[in-house]
């Protein structure tokens, strides 16, 4: 007879944990670039940013596309200031997105040291995509289509799409890109100006109102005649009243900033009236952008004039003959079209001798 021992059976060794297997481990680690990599943070005009955004959207996934070349010219011997370095960007000619924008840009370094600025990106990991809206809520045959229950509206659980975060290399230079003023730049600005001033619609003005379709309106003709003829100076002595000037078309922010920089390359001090005459822009729009690069002198010989801020002194290039005086205001050209000249001129009145009866 077999003897049964009263013992507890010991289980075998446990298998490996699912988290220890590489196939089941989620690869969500933060990507950190190597210490020898560097990056530049460039502020570009709006039209260039829109073109590059379109290139990025239409580019195949994980495909590198050459958008241009950056030329760094050799600095003068003994020059160590990176902010005076001559740098240009030439866009690629073969991209269709670059067809209607300028191809050459000038770079101005504003910060040449690490400024604790970080740039990162996120993307969905492969095989981790969120379900489309309403994918699991399709109506089945012979199923009532009433108000869905709470579980049908929100589902039993919500899953988060796994993201992969990647850090860009450290930002070592902060640069501002502006249009290079050459023949192509002036031709491009002329095309933009012609497009702004081109007539887009026509209006026909009529001298009178047809009263045949308005019963009773014909009786008012005598009152209209009385009002026009009895007004002082109505028979030729009437002078022109308010004269409305043509309103100026607002420039883009980048173009206005470039125009302001050109102004400060001519004169060191600029009153607002001279800037309005020079730029032909509304005063509020000029002041909004002028506050970024210039400051208003409150006292002294140059009070109520604008001068460049010290941090924007590099706007003045070598060779620019900047006059240490206030910009002159041309007479007869004040205004941008937002104002109306003069007051109402009511015409010439004649003296009438009043005689009383006896």
C-alpha positions as CSV (number, residue, x, y, z in Angstrom):
1,X,0.0,0.0,0.0
2,X,1.4,3.4,-1.0
3,X,2.1,5.7,1.8
4,X,1.0,9.4,1.4
5,X,3.2,11.9,3.2
6,X,1.3,14.9,4.7
7,X,3.5,17.6,3.1
8,X,2.8,20.8,1.1
9,X,3.8,20.8,-2.5
10,X,6.3,23.6,-3.4
11,X,5.6,25.4,-6.7
12,X,8.3,25.7,-9.2
13,X,10.3,28.7,-10.0
14,X,8.2,31.7,-11.2
15,X,8.6,32.7,-14.7
16,X,10.0,36.1,-15.8
17,X,7.9,39.2,-15.2
18,X,6.3,40.6,-18.3
19,X,7.9,44.0,-17.6
20,X,11.4,42.4,-17.8
21,X,10.8,41.2,-21.3
22,X,12.1,43.7,-23.9
23,X,9.2,42.9,-26.3
24,X,6.6,44.1,-23.8
25,X,8.5,47.1,-22.5
26,X,7.3,50.5,-23.7
27,X,9.9,52.6,-25.3
28,X,8.9,55.9,-23.9
29,X,12.3,57.1,-22.8
30,X,13.2,60.8,-23.4
31,X,15.5,61.2,-26.3
32,X,18.4,63.4,-25.3
33,X,20.9,64.6,-28.0
34,X,24.6,64.2,-27.6
35,X,26.8,66.8,-25.9
36,X,28.6,67.7,-29.1
37,X,25.4,68.8,-30.9
38,X,24.3,72.4,-31.2
39,X,21.3,74.3,-32.6
40,X,20.3,77.8,-33.7
41,X,17.0,79.4,-32.9
42,X,16.0,81.7,-35.9
43,X,13.2,84.2,-36.0
44,X,12.0,84.3,-39.6
45,X,9.3,86.4,-41.4
46,X,5.8,85.2,-41.6
47,X,5.8,84.4,-45.3
48,X,8.9,82.2,-44.9
49,X,7.5,80.4,-41.9
50,X,4.3,79.6,-43.8
51,X,6.3,78.2,-46.7
52,X,8.4,76.0,-44.5
53,X,5.3,74.8,-42.6
54,X,3.8,73.7,-45.9
55,X,7.0,71.9,-46.9
56,X,6.9,70.0,-43.6
57,X,3.3,69.0,-44.0
58,X,3.8,67.7,-47.6
59,X,7.1,66.0,-47.0
60,X,7.2,62.2,-46.7
61,X,7.7,60.9,-43.2
62,X,11.4,60.6,-42.0
63,X,12.7,62.2,-45.2
64,X,15.3,65.0,-45.0
65,X,14.6,67.9,-47.3
66,X,17.2,70.6,-48.1
67,X,15.4,74.0,-47.8
68,X,18.5,76.2,-48.3
69,X,22.1,76.9,-47.4
70,X,23.5,79.2,-44.8
71,X,26.6,81.2,-45.6
72,X,28.9,82.3,-42.8
73,X,31.4,84.8,-44.0
74,X,34.9,85.1,-42.5
75,X,35.0,87.9,-39.9
76,X,37.7,90.6,-40.0
77,X,40.9,89.6,-38.3
78,X,40.7,90.2,-34.6
79,X,36.9,90.5,-34.5
80,X,35.5,88.2,-31.8
81,X,31.9,89.6,-31.4
82,X,29.5,87.0,-32.9
83,X,26.8,89.7,-33.2
84,X,28.7,91.4,-35.9
85,X,29.2,88.2,-37.9
86,X,28.0,88.4,-41.5
87,X,25.6,85.5,-42.2
88,X,23.2,84.9,-45.1
89,X,20.6,82.3,-45.9
90,X,19.9,81.3,-49.5
91,X,16.7,79.3,-50.1
92,X,16.6,76.3,-52.4
93,X,15.2,77.1,-55.8
94,X,13.7,73.7,-56.6
95,X,11.0,73.8,-53.9
96,X,7.6,75.1,-55.2
97,X,6.8,76.6,-51.8
98,X,9.7,79.1,-52.4
99,X,8.4,80.4,-55.7
100,X,6.5,83.5,-54.4
101,X,8.8,84.5,-51.6
102,X,12.3,86.1,-51.4
103,X,15.2,83.8,-51.6
104,X,17.9,85.7,-49.7
105,X,17.9,86.7,-46.0
106,X,20.3,88.4,-43.7
107,X,21.0,87.0,-40.2
108,X,21.5,89.1,-37.2
109,X,22.8,87.4,-34.0
110,X,21.0,88.7,-30.9
111,X,22.4,86.2,-28.4
112,X,25.6,84.3,-28.9
113,X,25.7,82.3,-25.7
114,X,23.5,79.6,-24.1
115,X,20.4,81.2,-22.7
116,X,18.7,78.2,-21.1
117,X,16.2,77.9,-23.9
118,X,15.0,74.3,-24.6
119,X,13.1,73.0,-27.7
120,X,11.4,69.6,-27.7
121,X,9.0,67.7,-29.9
122,X,6.4,64.9,-29.5
123,X,5.2,62.3,-31.9
124,X,2.9,59.2,-31.7
125,X,4.7,55.9,-31.4
126,X,4.1,53.3,-34.1
127,X,1.0,51.1,-33.5
128,X,-0.3,53.5,-30.9
129,X,-3.1,55.5,-32.6
130,X,-6.3,56.8,-31.0
131,X,-9.6,55.4,-32.3
132,X,-11.7,57.7,-34.4
133,X,-14.7,59.4,-32.9
134,X,-17.8,57.2,-32.8
135,X,-15.9,54.1,-34.0
136,X,-17.4,51.8,-31.3
137,X,-20.8,53.3,-31.2
138,X,-22.3,52.1,-34.5
139,X,-25.9,51.2,-34.4
140,X,-26.6,47.5,-34.8
141,X,-29.6,46.2,-36.8
142,X,-33.0,46.3,-34.9
143,X,-31.4,48.3,-32.1
144,X,-33.2,51.4,-30.8
145,X,-31.5,54.7,-31.4
146,X,-32.5,56.5,-28.2
147,X,-30.4,58.4,-25.8
148,X,-27.1,56.5,-25.3
149,X,-26.3,55.4,-21.8
150,X,-23.3,56.7,-19.8
151,X,-21.1,53.7,-20.8
152,X,-22.0,54.1,-24.4
153,X,-21.3,57.9,-24.4
154,X,-17.9,57.7,-22.7
155,X,-16.9,54.0,-23.0
156,X,-15.7,51.8,-20.2
157,X,-12.2,53.2,-20.3
158,X,-10.1,55.7,-22.1
159,X,-6.6,54.8,-23.5
160,X,-3.9,57.4,-23.9
161,X,-1.8,57.4,-27.1
162,X,1.8,56.8,-26.2
163,X,4.1,59.7,-27.1
164,X,7.8,59.9,-27.7
165,X,9.4,63.1,-26.5
166,X,12.7,64.3,-28.0
167,X,14.8,67.2,-27.0
168,X,16.5,69.4,-29.6
169,X,20.2,70.2,-29.2
170,X,21.1,73.1,-26.9
171,X,20.3,76.6,-28.4
172,X,23.7,78.4,-28.7
173,X,22.7,81.3,-31.0
174,X,19.4,83.2,-31.2
175,X,19.2,84.9,-34.6
176,X,16.7,87.2,-36.4
177,X,16.4,86.8,-40.2
178,X,15.4,89.8,-42.3
179,X,15.1,90.3,-46.1
180,X,18.3,91.1,-47.9
181,X,17.7,94.5,-49.6
182,X,18.8,93.9,-53.2
183,X,17.1,94.3,-56.6
184,X,14.9,91.2,-56.0
185,X,13.7,92.7,-52.7
186,X,12.7,96.0,-54.3
187,X,11.0,94.2,-57.2
188,X,9.1,92.0,-54.7
189,X,7.9,95.0,-52.6
190,X,6.8,96.8,-55.8
191,X,4.7,93.7,-56.8
192,X,3.1,93.7,-53.3
193,X,2.4,97.4,-53.5
194,X,0.8,97.1,-57.0
195,X,-1.4,94.3,-55.7
196,X,-2.6,96.5,-52.8
197,X,-3.4,99.5,-54.8
198,X,-5.0,97.6,-57.8
199,X,-8.8,98.3,-58.0
200,X,-10.7,95.3,-56.9
201,X,-14.2,96.6,-57.4
202,X,-15.9,99.5,-59.0
203,X,-18.7,101.8,-57.8
204,X,-21.0,104.0,-59.9
205,X,-22.1,107.2,-58.3
206,X,-25.4,108.9,-59.4
207,X,-26.2,112.5,-59.0
208,X,-29.8,112.3,-58.0
209,X,-32.4,109.8,-56.7
210,X,-35.1,108.5,-59.0
211,X,-38.4,109.3,-57.2
212,X,-40.7,107.7,-59.7
213,X,-41.0,104.5,-57.6
214,X,-41.4,106.4,-54.3
215,X,-44.9,107.9,-54.0
216,X,-44.9,111.2,-52.2
217,X,-41.2,111.8,-52.5
218,X,-41.5,114.1,-55.5
219,X,-43.2,116.7,-53.2
220,X,-39.9,117.1,-51.3
221,X,-38.1,118.5,-54.3
222,X,-39.0,122.1,-53.3
223,X,-37.6,121.6,-49.8
224,X,-34.3,120.2,-51.2
225,X,-34.0,123.2,-53.6
226,X,-34.6,125.6,-50.7
227,X,-32.0,123.9,-48.5
228,X,-29.3,124.0,-51.2
229,X,-29.9,127.5,-52.5
230,X,-30.4,129.3,-49.1
231,X,-27.1,128.0,-47.7
232,X,-24.4,130.7,-47.6
233,X,-22.0,130.5,-50.6
234,X,-24.1,127.8,-52.4
235,X,-23.9,129.6,-55.8
236,X,-20.2,129.4,-56.3
237,X,-18.9,131.1,-53.1
238,X,-18.8,127.7,-51.3
239,X,-15.3,126.6,-50.4
240,X,-14.1,123.1,-50.0
241,X,-14.9,121.7,-46.5
242,X,-13.3,118.6,-45.1
243,X,-10.8,117.0,-47.4
244,X,-10.4,113.3,-46.8
245,X,-6.9,112.0,-47.8
246,X,-6.3,108.5,-49.2
247,X,-5.7,106.1,-46.4
248,X,-2.4,104.3,-46.4
249,X,-2.3,100.5,-46.6
250,X,-0.9,98.8,-43.5
251,X,2.5,97.2,-44.1
252,X,3.4,93.8,-42.7
253,X,5.1,93.8,-39.3
254,X,8.4,92.5,-40.7
255,X,8.4,95.1,-43.5
256,X,7.6,97.9,-41.1
257,X,10.4,96.9,-38.8
258,X,12.9,96.9,-41.7
259,X,11.7,100.4,-42.7
260,X,12.1,101.6,-39.1
261,X,15.7,100.3,-39.1
262,X,16.4,102.1,-42.3
263,X,15.1,105.3,-40.8
264,X,17.5,105.1,-37.8
265,X,20.4,104.6,-40.2
266,X,19.8,108.1,-41.5
267,X,19.1,110.1,-38.4
268,X,19.7,109.2,-34.7
269,X,16.6,111.1,-33.4
270,X,13.1,110.8,-35.0
271,X,9.9,112.6,-34.0
272,X,6.7,110.8,-34.6
273,X,5.6,113.4,-37.1
274,X,8.7,112.7,-39.2
275,X,8.1,108.9,-39.0
276,X,4.5,109.3,-40.2
277,X,5.7,111.3,-43.2
278,X,8.5,108.9,-44.0
279,X,6.6,105.6,-43.6
280,X,3.1,106.8,-44.6
281,X,1.6,104.5,-42.0
282,X,-1.0,105.1,-39.1
283,X,0.6,106.5,-36.0
284,X,-0.8,103.7,-33.7
285,X,0.7,101.0,-36.0
286,X,4.1,102.8,-36.0
287,X,4.1,103.3,-32.2
288,X,3.2,99.6,-31.6
289,X,6.2,98.4,-33.4
290,X,8.5,101.3,-32.5
291,X,8.2,100.5,-28.8
292,X,10.1,97.2,-29.4
293,X,13.3,98.8,-30.7
294,X,13.3,102.4,-29.6
295,X,12.6,104.6,-26.6
296,X,11.1,108.1,-26.3
297,X,13.4,110.8,-24.9
298,X,11.5,112.6,-22.1
299,X,13.8,115.5,-21.4
300,X,16.8,117.4,-22.7
301,X,17.6,118.9,-26.1
302,X,16.1,115.9,-27.9
303,X,12.9,115.6,-25.8
304,X,9.8,114.0,-27.5
305,X,12.1,112.2,-30.0
306,X,12.6,108.5,-30.5
307,X,16.1,106.9,-30.3
308,X,17.2,103.3,-30.7
309,X,17.5,101.2,-27.5
310,X,21.1,100.2,-26.6
311,X,20.4,96.5,-27.3
312,X,19.4,97.4,-30.9
313,X,22.5,99.5,-31.6
314,X,23.7,96.8,-34.0
315,X,21.0,97.9,-36.4
316,X,23.4,100.6,-37.6
317,X,25.8,98.9,-40.0
318,X,29.4,99.9,-40.7
319,X,29.5,102.6,-43.3
320,X,26.1,104.1,-42.4
321,X,26.5,107.8,-42.0
322,X,24.0,108.4,-39.2
323,X,23.4,112.1,-38.6
324,X,23.5,113.1,-34.9
325,X,20.5,115.3,-35.2
326,X,16.7,115.2,-35.3
327,X,15.1,114.1,-38.6
328,X,13.6,117.0,-40.5
329,X,9.8,117.2,-40.9
330,X,8.7,118.0,-44.4
331,X,6.0,120.7,-44.5
332,X,2.8,119.9,-46.2
333,X,3.1,116.1,-46.0
334,X,1.8,115.5,-42.5
335,X,-0.8,112.8,-41.9
336,X,-1.4,109.3,-43.1
337,X,-4.9,109.5,-44.3
338,X,-6.5,108.9,-40.9
339,X,-7.1,112.6,-40.3
340,X,-9.3,115.3,-42.0
341,X,-7.9,118.7,-42.6
342,X,-9.4,121.9,-41.3
343,X,-12.8,122.7,-40.0
344,X,-16.0,123.2,-41.9
345,X,-15.8,126.4,-44.0
346,X,-19.3,127.8,-44.1
347,X,-18.5,130.2,-46.9
348,X,-18.6,134.0,-47.1
349,X,-21.4,135.9,-45.4
350,X,-22.7,139.2,-46.7
351,X,-23.7,142.1,-44.4
352,X,-27.4,142.9,-44.7
353,X,-28.5,146.3,-43.6
354,X,-31.6,146.1,-41.5
355,X,-33.9,149.2,-41.5
356,X,-36.9,149.6,-39.3
357,X,-40.2,151.0,-40.3
358,X,-41.3,154.4,-39.2
